[in-house]
């Protein structure tokens, strides 16, 4: 373990799935006496986080999203990539960094490559069972690839890999009681509650099906986090159903998780990590248009361990939703078994593991 404080660049902007794990690593590094700087985009999710975690050092760079390979936007993408590379090189020099870690996606590629060209130790973290193309490219410039799930190692044949888990926000490590959580969320004190969260993309069809299922299931309360854009439509669909609560955005996810007896969700890596930490019986509906269908690969890992059930969106029906709710969530024995299996996949020390790898080499 290095005895002197290290200056470490963490590239983590663009999506919550990269941002919040990066923040968790930064908090751990600071607790160990090191000096992290987080590279984030100018997107709203990043700006909100930089205000919330004002004790951390943030620096904004241009967000990068790769278009289709033969898209007319490809030249612009390559220009942005090159410009961001030189921007990152300047930040790394100014901060006198000792190491660089990218938390995933094409936003991680320029700073990791810049760090490697400057002779620094470099890392990339991938949280999915099926790594994205950006991380597979970035890995060629990395000292080590850090993985959320061991199933991903086979996609990095030329790299040194270590399974460390995926970090979660500190507030998810200690949830309120169910009674307090339901009071905070304005939910019924008694009876089953099912949390439905479609993630940041592709929730429209899922939301519609859930409302249909909930309207025919008056004995169960459904808390639907519909997304800001879809919230007005979903609220209109749910009008007149007292067992449905619709939110556009939830600023208190610890309470939402604690209030619920079961969860219906997409299969993004960060969502699955959070669910394993808190140990919730879960019905996974992978986003069908995710790159390389990586959410289905993620879901299969959890289903194989008995930690979740899964259904393709094309096959989802209100009856299938109710089958999970009544057959698992409302069955104490089956729910408890699934919760235990879910907790067995948790890596609550992931942020510490990543920080120690970076600081020790």
Wavefront OBJ file of the C-alpha trace (Angstrom):
o trace
v 0.000 0.000 0.000
v 1.353 3.381 -0.987
v 2.215 5.562 2.009
v 1.907 8.897 0.211
v -1.453 10.354 -0.839
v -2.170 9.514 -4.468
v -3.879 11.756 -6.987
v -6.365 9.643 -8.912
v -8.554 10.554 -11.880
v -11.966 8.827 -11.992
v -13.826 9.105 -15.311
v -17.446 8.363 -14.494
v -19.814 10.797 -16.180
v -22.720 10.425 -18.562
v -25.063 7.946 -16.862
v -26.007 7.126 -13.288
v -24.699 3.588 -13.814
v -21.178 4.979 -14.230
v -21.478 8.108 -12.114
v -22.611 6.746 -8.752
v -20.099 3.863 -8.631
v -17.411 6.436 -9.437
v -18.574 8.649 -6.588
v -18.508 5.661 -4.223
v -14.898 4.913 -5.220
v -13.956 8.574 -4.776
v -15.456 8.615 -1.289
v -13.509 5.497 -0.356
v -10.256 6.886 -1.739
v -10.734 10.091 0.255
v -11.392 8.060 3.395
v -8.045 6.351 2.758
v -6.294 9.722 2.502
v -5.994 9.980 -1.294
v -7.055 12.820 -3.596
v -9.552 11.813 -6.302
v -10.775 14.027 -9.145
v -13.933 12.977 -10.964
v -14.334 13.636 -14.682
v -18.044 14.062 -15.466
v -20.134 15.325 -18.368
v -22.338 18.399 -18.537
v -25.520 16.297 -18.394
v -28.162 17.052 -15.772
v -27.529 13.842 -13.807
v -23.848 14.791 -13.438
v -24.581 18.412 -12.528
v -27.038 17.318 -9.812
v -24.480 14.908 -8.368
v -21.719 17.505 -8.321
v -23.987 19.768 -6.275
v -25.035 16.968 -3.913
v -21.457 15.772 -3.332
v -19.886 19.201 -3.067
v -16.992 17.916 -0.966
v -15.580 16.054 -3.976
v -13.487 17.551 -6.774
v -15.331 17.457 -10.131
v -14.130 18.459 -13.590
v -16.408 18.465 -16.645
v -15.465 17.110 -20.065
v -17.537 16.556 -23.181
v -19.852 13.542 -23.033
v -19.293 10.989 -25.780
v -21.830 8.584 -27.240
v -20.814 6.400 -30.159
v -23.197 6.432 -33.141
v -23.693 3.464 -35.449
v -20.411 2.520 -37.148
v -21.501 3.656 -40.609
v -23.482 6.662 -39.400
v -22.916 10.072 -40.938
v -22.264 11.224 -37.370
v -19.156 9.061 -37.056
v -16.683 11.793 -38.182
v -18.098 14.132 -35.528
v -17.792 11.396 -32.912
v -14.140 10.797 -33.787
v -13.432 14.535 -33.630
v -15.034 14.761 -30.171
v -13.073 11.713 -29.055
v -9.778 13.287 -30.124
v -10.604 16.656 -28.577
v -11.658 15.043 -25.310
v -8.427 13.018 -25.295
v -6.330 16.194 -25.333
v -8.575 17.839 -22.726
v -8.122 14.839 -20.439
v -4.388 14.876 -21.008
v -4.321 18.469 -19.790
v -6.390 17.658 -16.690
v -4.160 14.693 -15.832
v -1.040 16.846 -16.100
v -2.549 19.718 -14.119
v -3.719 17.398 -11.338
v -0.337 15.598 -11.366
v -2.242 12.327 -11.328
v -0.723 8.997 -10.334
v -3.436 6.756 -11.812
v -6.596 6.870 -13.938
v -9.693 4.682 -13.709
v -12.636 4.727 -16.100
v -15.971 3.486 -14.783
v -17.153 2.410 -18.229
v -18.456 3.561 -21.611
v -16.820 5.664 -24.313
v -16.417 8.535 -21.823
v -13.751 6.403 -20.135
v -11.669 5.772 -23.258
v -9.993 9.211 -23.731
v -8.800 9.683 -20.115
v -7.590 6.082 -19.804
v -5.675 6.300 -23.081
v -4.280 9.706 -22.097
v -3.153 8.308 -18.753
v -1.438 5.376 -20.443
v 0.340 7.662 -22.928
v 1.620 9.681 -19.944
v 2.985 6.528 -18.304
v 0.421 6.199 -15.512
v -1.278 3.129 -14.115
v -4.688 2.805 -15.744
v -7.843 0.804 -15.027
v -11.331 0.303 -16.391
v -14.289 -1.065 -14.461
v -17.022 -3.081 -16.180
v -20.135 -3.948 -14.224
v -21.935 -6.145 -16.775
v -21.811 -9.860 -17.526
v -21.424 -8.911 -21.205
v -18.909 -6.031 -21.461
v -19.557 -3.225 -23.902
v -17.386 -2.564 -26.937
v -16.065 0.649 -25.397
v -14.650 -1.183 -22.379
v -13.198 -3.960 -24.519
v -11.373 -1.280 -26.517
v -10.296 0.651 -23.435
v -8.879 -2.513 -21.835
v -5.947 -2.571 -24.270
v -4.512 0.486 -22.477
v -5.169 -0.755 -18.941
v -2.883 -2.087 -16.252
v -5.828 -4.148 -14.981
v -9.507 -4.634 -15.788
v -11.810 -4.587 -12.745
v -15.049 -6.545 -13.018
v -18.413 -6.454 -11.338
v -19.241 -10.011 -12.411
v -16.798 -12.849 -12.993
v -18.712 -13.944 -16.105
v -17.205 -10.958 -17.962
v -13.581 -12.109 -17.674
v -13.724 -14.265 -20.831
v -14.332 -11.139 -22.925
v -10.932 -9.695 -21.911
v -8.566 -12.518 -22.988
v -5.480 -10.335 -23.217
v -5.970 -8.459 -19.952
v -5.276 -9.014 -16.290
v -8.704 -9.094 -14.630
v -9.875 -8.943 -11.034
v -13.451 -9.382 -9.806
v -14.241 -6.605 -7.338
v -18.003 -6.105 -7.598
v -19.788 -2.859 -8.441
v -19.919 -0.035 -5.872
v -23.185 1.421 -4.616
v -23.984 4.747 -3.012
v -23.354 4.853 0.738
v -26.985 5.694 1.512
v -28.084 2.284 0.196
v -25.975 0.443 2.755
v -28.276 1.447 5.623
v -31.994 1.507 4.782
v -34.779 2.928 6.961
v -37.289 0.546 8.527
v -40.227 -0.546 6.386
v -42.632 1.433 8.583
v -40.577 4.629 8.342
v -40.029 4.159 4.610
v -43.730 3.727 3.869
v -44.580 6.784 5.924
v -41.968 8.827 4.043
v -43.268 7.619 0.673
v -46.943 8.050 1.575
v -47.649 4.340 1.112
v -50.049 2.047 3.035
v -48.622 0.832 6.338
v -50.048 -2.663 5.824
v -50.253 -5.023 2.889
v -47.847 -5.897 0.070
v -46.051 -3.154 -1.854
v -44.268 -3.764 -5.163
v -41.714 -1.273 -6.457
v -41.493 -0.886 -10.239
v -38.526 0.917 -11.759
v -37.753 0.932 -15.457
v -34.413 2.680 -15.239
v -33.374 5.675 -17.308
v -34.468 4.312 -20.688
v -37.124 2.230 -22.323
v -39.727 2.149 -19.534
v -42.821 3.153 -21.545
v -44.053 -0.335 -22.492
v -43.182 -1.704 -19.069
v -45.078 1.079 -17.333
v -48.205 0.431 -19.409
v -48.228 -3.288 -18.654
v -47.695 -2.702 -14.952
v -50.634 -0.303 -14.735
v -52.840 -2.881 -16.456
v -51.691 -5.552 -13.986
v -52.135 -3.252 -10.966
v -55.667 -2.213 -11.904
v -56.692 -5.864 -11.751
v -54.830 -6.457 -8.474
v -56.441 -4.188 -5.900
v -54.962 -6.029 -2.909
v -51.398 -5.019 -3.824
v -49.996 -1.474 -3.870
v -47.744 -0.665 -6.821
v -45.165 2.121 -6.544
v -44.181 2.965 -10.133
v -41.160 5.180 -10.809
v -42.145 6.019 -14.369
v -39.429 8.462 -15.408
v -39.927 12.215 -15.753
v -41.019 12.111 -19.383
v -43.511 9.270 -18.998
v -44.933 10.293 -15.624
v -47.899 12.372 -16.930
v -49.020 9.585 -19.266
v -48.681 6.864 -16.627
v -50.475 8.984 -14.007
v -53.373 9.409 -16.436
v -53.486 5.654 -17.094
v -53.504 5.000 -13.332
v -56.170 7.598 -12.530
v -58.864 6.213 -10.263
v -56.761 3.295 -9.008
v -55.985 3.927 -5.297
v -53.451 1.065 -5.222
v -51.102 2.778 -7.686
v -48.606 5.519 -6.806
v -46.792 7.077 -9.769
v -43.583 9.096 -9.450
v -41.591 10.683 -12.235
v -38.373 10.563 -10.233
v -37.520 9.257 -6.777
v -35.032 11.266 -4.740
v -35.242 8.786 -1.857
v -34.433 5.372 -3.320
v -33.399 3.937 0.082
v -36.965 4.531 1.289
v -38.469 3.180 -1.940
v -36.473 -0.036 -1.630
v -37.183 -0.410 2.093
v -40.917 0.121 1.596
v -41.203 -2.657 -0.981
v -41.757 -6.374 -0.491
v -40.689 -7.101 -4.062
v -39.274 -5.304 -7.086
v -39.955 -5.331 -10.827
v -37.024 -3.814 -12.692
v -34.792 -3.687 -15.730
v -31.517 -5.607 -15.508
v -28.933 -2.852 -15.602
v -25.794 -3.686 -13.649
v -26.191 -0.870 -11.108
v -29.814 -1.796 -10.419
v -28.853 -5.437 -9.883
v -26.005 -4.431 -7.609
v -28.349 -2.339 -5.471
v -30.912 -5.141 -5.324
v -28.279 -7.651 -4.212
v -27.057 -5.325 -1.462
v -30.563 -4.818 -0.054
v -31.747 -8.372 -0.800
v -35.087 -8.031 -2.596
v -37.132 -10.626 -4.463
v -37.018 -9.361 -8.044
v -38.727 -9.844 -11.390
v -36.355 -8.755 -14.170
v -37.528 -7.410 -17.523
v -34.319 -6.772 -19.534
v -34.370 -3.717 -21.788
v -34.569 -5.403 -25.208
v -32.606 -2.750 -27.074
v -29.597 -2.573 -24.746
v -26.223 -2.799 -26.494
v -25.265 -6.436 -27.165
v -28.405 -7.402 -25.194
v -26.215 -7.087 -22.107
v -29.176 -6.764 -19.711
v -30.342 -10.271 -20.615
v -26.842 -11.587 -19.891
v -26.911 -9.797 -16.528
v -30.325 -11.204 -15.678
v -29.298 -14.774 -16.475
v -26.526 -14.617 -13.870
v -29.058 -13.763 -11.168
v -31.725 -16.182 -12.374
v -29.183 -19.018 -12.367
v -28.560 -18.394 -8.662
v -32.256 -18.299 -7.787
v -32.002 -14.598 -6.980
v -34.593 -13.416 -9.510
v -37.119 -14.398 -12.134
v -36.901 -13.058 -15.679
v -39.275 -12.416 -18.559
v -38.559 -10.962 -22.005
v -40.467 -7.746 -22.598
v -42.124 -9.233 -25.707
v -43.567 -12.029 -23.566
v -44.634 -9.908 -20.602
v -48.343 -9.793 -19.771
v -50.343 -8.468 -16.811
v -51.024 -12.093 -15.850
v -47.282 -12.836 -15.735
v -46.732 -9.819 -13.461
v -49.439 -11.026 -11.089
v -47.975 -14.547 -11.162
v -44.715 -13.186 -9.775
v -46.392 -10.917 -7.225
v -48.743 -13.562 -5.852
v -46.489 -16.581 -6.372
v -43.255 -15.105 -5.003
v -43.682 -11.746 -3.266
v -46.744 -12.853 -1.291
v -45.373 -16.336 -0.547
v -43.170 -15.946 2.555
v -41.128 -19.071 1.868
v -40.374 -18.356 -1.804
v -39.751 -14.661 -1.154
v -37.308 -15.367 1.681
v -35.395 -17.900 -0.423
v -35.058 -15.421 -3.277
v -33.973 -12.648 -0.910
v -31.278 -14.879 0.566
v -30.040 -15.844 -2.906
v -29.974 -12.196 -3.927
v -27.907 -11.217 -0.868
v -25.441 -14.029 -1.612
v -24.443 -12.164 -4.803
v -23.734 -8.895 -3.002
v -20.284 -7.304 -2.819
v -20.767 -4.530 -0.233
v -17.010 -3.928 -0.121
v -16.717 -3.222 -3.876
v -15.708 0.441 -3.525
v -13.051 -0.479 -0.980
v -11.769 -3.305 -3.186
v -11.384 -0.989 -6.179
v -9.715 1.716 -4.098
v -7.240 -0.764 -2.630
v -6.298 -2.151 -6.053
v -5.566 1.359 -7.334
v -3.678 2.419 -4.208
v -1.668 -0.759 -3.731
v 0.029 -1.199 -7.105
l 1 2 3 4 5 6 7 8 9 10 11 12 13 14 15 16 17 18 19 20 21 22 23 24 25 26 27 28 29 30 31 32 33 34 35 36 37 38 39 40 41 42 43 44 45 46 47 48 49 50 51 52 53 54 55 56 57 58 59 60 61 62 63 64 65 66 67 68 69 70 71 72 73 74 75 76 77 78 79 80 81 82 83 84 85 86 87 88 89 90 91 92 93 94 95 96 97 98 99 100 101 102 103 104 105 106 107 108 109 110 111 112 113 114 115 116 117 118 119 120 121 122 123 124 125 126 127 128 129 130 131 132 133 134 135 136 137 138 139 140 141 142 143 144 145 146 147 148 149 150 151 152 153 154 155 156 157 158 159 160 161 162 163 164 165 166 167 168 169 170 171 172 173 174 175 176 177 178 179 180 181 182 183 184 185 186 187 188 189 190 191 192 193 194 195 196 197 198 199 200 201 202 203 204 205 206 207 208 209 210 211 212 213 214 215 216 217 218 219 220 221 222 223 224 225 226 227 228 229 230 231 232 233 234 235 236 237 238 239 240 241 242 243 244 245 246 247 248 249 250 251 252 253 254 255 256 257 258 259 260 261 262 263 264 265 266 267 268 269 270 271 272 273 274 275 276 277 278 279 280 281 282 283 284 285 286 287 288 289 290 291 292 293 294 295 296 297 298 299 300 301 302 303 304 305 306 307 308 309 310 311 312 313 314 315 316 317 318 319 320 321 322 323 324 325 326 327 328 329 330 331 332 333 334 335 336 337 338 339 340 341 342 343 344 345 346 347 348 349 350 351 352 353 354 355 356 357 358 359 360 361
